[in-house]
């Protein structure tokens, strides 16, 4: 009988010894979470210690290339794991090390509001324009990234209104604004020389100063010059100014398109004043270094702009390509494959479909997390912004909206690939920096018909594509497609 | 003698295979086992609950080790613990094998079935109760093969006082 006990004991020890460190980590975190429905500082640090001490494969998903633990990944995993175990624990219930901004991390914000005559229509009465800008500047002030704020109007000249502005100054600067005040505050309001304005603003940008430029960005060629030549020249000039700044500075820029009620005179390309009462687009440009822009975007204050924005575009100096987190999904297979080494691939034993509807096709779906990119998430839904190393693959993109699907949790987009030409290869997926389609949709080459009942024209901005293309050419030269995000997927047939 | 050599060779190959690749090639018979479909195989290989990779519990390892340990245990009970002249016939061995197979069927069935019922698996994987039974059947067949190999070896059997001649076919 003693022999039997001994063998049983040996059996039990033998089974307990099978548990991997990652399983023990999972069990430990589950115990912590079930105790008090939260993970406190001590418990979180205990879990971090387990991650740092082990080199097991499961823990590698929490570490970067240098072996540094990414707290965001740990919290995201714990959230997913607890959700899978039916524990109602949110990220707020998990203690996380705080990233408090030190004084050295803060910067000054120079706000430039273009006050050429074409802007009067946005400030008549209380408009969405005034509300949105007032709200945004207020958010800047309280966000913790802003050290101080200087307010200026800009047209042909720079008219500084207030240095180190306080809340009442912001209110005076924008909320109480009327066309008559614009006139009073002066400068030459007759033309919008956008190249000159951008150049002046660019000069103020450095590691301590971010610029916020607000304008309708409508070019004013005037009636003495050829509009097309003028737009081309302005585009080239803007490109040179930005390229010159980029050669010495880690420049990034955000372009936000918003809409507001407009009630006033619109000046078309011939400088003919046209009375308009409709919704019109206007733009906020935020220019700074990559770190500053990244900080502003991370605060999510742009998402809180009153009334929301229409589109957002980020330009960033390409230093190193961002490698997003991704995983190949086992669901939605066309044909069949296996993931013998995990969700990052390689895709093994790949076979084309025999199904009558998809016969001869091979397809797979990849969930990608683009949330770490500075670029707006809509940028990643446009297939035109993607470049595949094998053009025989077709690509469809879907934004992930299903928050209940645990398998997709922590990912922002689904990339669906299909091909008829299945072969052994490493498929390189690049997201390239280029002008998004909304810029072309918002562009007008001729605004003479705006007075007529042309609703589409009223939603467009004269010469906008020349402006954005100029900036884009400086950031992403056409001679060399610049990848802002990239990852590879290896496909093995058998 | 020839049977002994074959058994030792087969066991050595199996042990080597387990040491190199784990239990998955044994259960899947190199991907040829129709009773274990790809999705269940991925779950048993440890595809984790968040569908991120093979970071979860490797059920193949648990079930495989339990199968080996339980087979050794059942063998030891008959040959070295009970070890009586009244329990050394071939039909006694067949009874022990049947119990061992039943136990291993239960073990191999209960783990994936429990995952399936509790939702404790990657939802991208599709497998059914029927597939769990297929895996359980495979495990019980492997238990039979291992038990047969073990009892065909003369070395451990000779250490038994009353069952040293008990095999599947004798006495």
Boltz contact constraints between the chains, C-beta under 6 A:
constraints:
  - contact:
      token1: [A, 3]
      token2: [B, 81]
      max_distance: 6.0
  - contact:
      token1: [A, 4]
      token2: [B, 81]
      max_distance: 6.0
  - contact:
      token1: [A, 7]
      token2: [B, 73]
      max_distance: 6.0
  - contact:
      token1: [A, 11]
      token2: [B, 69]
      max_distance: 6.0
  - contact:
      token1: [A, 22]
      token2: [B, 55]
      max_distance: 6.0
  - contact:
      token1: [A, 23]
      token2: [B, 57]
      max_distance: 6.0
  - contact:
      token1: [A, 58]
      token2: [B, 55]
      max_distance: 6.0
  - contact:
      token1: [A, 80]
      token2: [B, 50]
      max_distance: 6.0
  - contact:
      token1: [A, 84]
      token2: [B, 49]
      max_distance: 6.0
  - contact:
      token1: [A, 329]
      token2: [B, 124]
      max_distance: 6.0
  - contact:
      token1: [A, 330]
      token2: [B, 124]
      max_distance: 6.0
  - contact:
      token1: [A, 331]
      token2: [B, 124]
      max_distance: 6.0
  - contact:
      token1: [A, 342]
      token2: [B, 53]
      max_distance: 6.0
  - contact:
      token1: [A, 342]
      token2: [B, 54]
      max_distance: 6.0
  - contact:
      token1: [A, 343]
      token2: [B, 52]
      max_distance: 6.0
  - contact:
      token1: [A, 343]
      token2: [B, 53]
      max_distance: 6.0
  - contact:
      token1: [A, 407]
      token2: [B, 51]
      max_distance: 6.0
  - contact:
      token1: [A, 407]
      token2: [B, 123]
      max_distance: 6.0
  - contact:
      token1: [A, 407]
      token2: [B, 124]
      max_distance: 6.0
